Structure formats: C-alpha cells, structure tokens
C-alpha cells in the first residue's frame, strides 16, 4: 500500500498553502520590507489576525516641541500634552481563480507537464505581482488606480484608497526633476540624476515630521525604488567614477551579502539603498488626475511607509486559503488561492509618514 493524498486532502491543502507562501517570499521584491515591528518599511498590523474585525486603527505620537524647564523654572503645571494622530486600514477578500482541464481528460495526456501544478504556479506568480503592484500604487500616489477599470480598481489597491503625495507646512513629500512643479510640466530633459537623490534625502531629514530611516547593519538607511528607465538615465548621466561609487557596494560596517535589503539592489548613494522595480508607477496629471505615461515616480521609503493587515479565520502561517474544485463530471479543474488582506500608505494628519516621491520624465 502507498500513502497518497487526493484533491483537497487537508494535508495537501496545507502543503500547497505553505508552498504558495514560500514561493511568494522567495520572489516578491518587497518581501524584505515587511515586518511586524513599526521599524519595518511595511508594518504588518496583527490585530485582525488575532481577533474579529475588518479595520485596524493605529496611532502616531509626534515629537515633543517644548523648550524644557531649567532650575529657576516651575515644572508642575507646565507639562506638554501628548500629540497623536490616527490612520486606519481595511481588509477584505481577494481571490485568484485558475482553471484548466483535469487529469482525467485527453488534454492532460497531450502535454508534458502537470496542469494542476501549473495552476498552482500561476496563482503564486499572480499574487507576487499583485502585491508588488498594490504597494507601488500606494507609495507612489498612483491615484488613477482608484477608478474601476480593466486594470484598475479595488483589486489593484489592496482594498484601500490610494492618496496623492501629501505634505504639510515646512515639509516636502514630492519633488520633480528640473524646475517643474507638477508631473505634467516635466520636459524630456528633466531626467533622473544624482542631485535629485541628494535633494530627496535633505527633504526627508528636514522638519518635525522627518522620514525615519531604517536600521541596516547598525546604520541608518533609506530605501529608494526607481524605474528601469530612471536606472538607465542614472547610468548614462553619472560620471564613470560616480557610477562606480554607487555600484561597488563598499558599505562600511554592513554585511551586505547577508542583508536582504541589499539583495538585488542596484547600489547605494547618500545613505539610500537603490533598488529597481518595473512596478514603480507612471506620473499623474495634477489637474485632470489622468496618468502621465511619459513620467515615472521614484519613491524614497522610511520606517512605516506602508501598513498591511491580514485576516485570521481559516488561515495558518501562510495567510492563504487554497481550494480545488472538479466540475463537469470531473473534466474541468478550478484552483483558487485567496487571502483576506489590505495594504496602504501610512498617512497621519494628512501628511505621508514614510514616503517621498521623485517625479522625472522618461526622456526621448
């Protein structure tokens, strides 16, 4: 007798859920950004995993602004009250459903691969791509994705509304190449250059709501995602020596080979770990709200730039639920992988907490 596991056997389901989670963690570019601490770039909120509810409200305590009290002053009655702001995240279901002919059909006989396995692999790829797209839609402020369409709408925004880059008095959360002040004003000479990174870091570290860097090997760093086009512009507009300084990975005191934030990174410049992603979004017209397809929005990320949350019922450590159904007298197979989840950019008191967008033209 041989031990076997049939369709939707409990052990098979658990195994495939774990495999799906493992494949996601291995291939998802933003996986190193996720953590259950508020020191992570994508802060995973655990409240909905431990109890009922579809929304998590979380709080930011701002820095104290008092001058302080010296020995000749009076301490009692001169306490500064705490100042806090809140944001919230909504979770809901998202399904990926894949269909093929079953193993009982001539179709399975005709191909040299396992149709069921390919359905599982396709679902895994879909989730990896969708999570990355959702993350960048939020942190880049890609507001056209809020409108329901063939490739936009709730399914692409993690069940939470995308908001435009937002700053406050004395703060900067969006900068542009050249002298432009909005995406539509960028010309084909307003390319991505090193000085924009310097400008972004300066803005990130200025004001009473500065972007908090993450700790990498005991050092404070930001993560900067740029598009493929912006990466090419950086290579071609930077002097040879300057480019070598970026890509040589001479990180003092950081074991970059073992740090996932450096894995696959383009290089480092001015305390920014540069990473390239095809999911960095295009620009947005400041008046019409339409996509500016000849513009891309790089994004500088600090601690708690975004938050994510997941549901609890029916979920193990993988947070996925796996299901298979045979239809039409077992001739057709449907495979689904779904999560209850949400993701959004962190915004407190109408100010982006950990993101700063850099818009540049794609050039000619």
Buried (B, 14 or more C-beta within 10 A) or exposed (E): EEEEEEBEEEEBBBEBBBBBBEBBEEBBBBBBBBBEEBEBBBBBBEBBBEEEEBBBEBEBEEEEEEEEEEEEEEEEEEEEEEEEBEBBBBBBEBEBBBBBBBBBBEBBEEEEEEBBEBBBBBBBBBBBBBBBBBBBBBBBBBBBBBEEEEEBEBBBBBBBEBBBBBBBEEBBBBBBBBEBEBBBBBBEEBBBBBEBBEBBBEBBBEBEBEBBBBEBBEEEBBBBBBBEBBBBBBEEBBEEEEBEBBBEBEBEEBEBEEBEBBEEBBBBBBBBBBBBBEBBBBBBBBEEEEBBEBBBBBBBBBBBBBBBBBBBEEBEEBBBBBBBEBEEEEEBBBBBBBBBBBBBBBBBBEBBBBBBBBBBBBBE
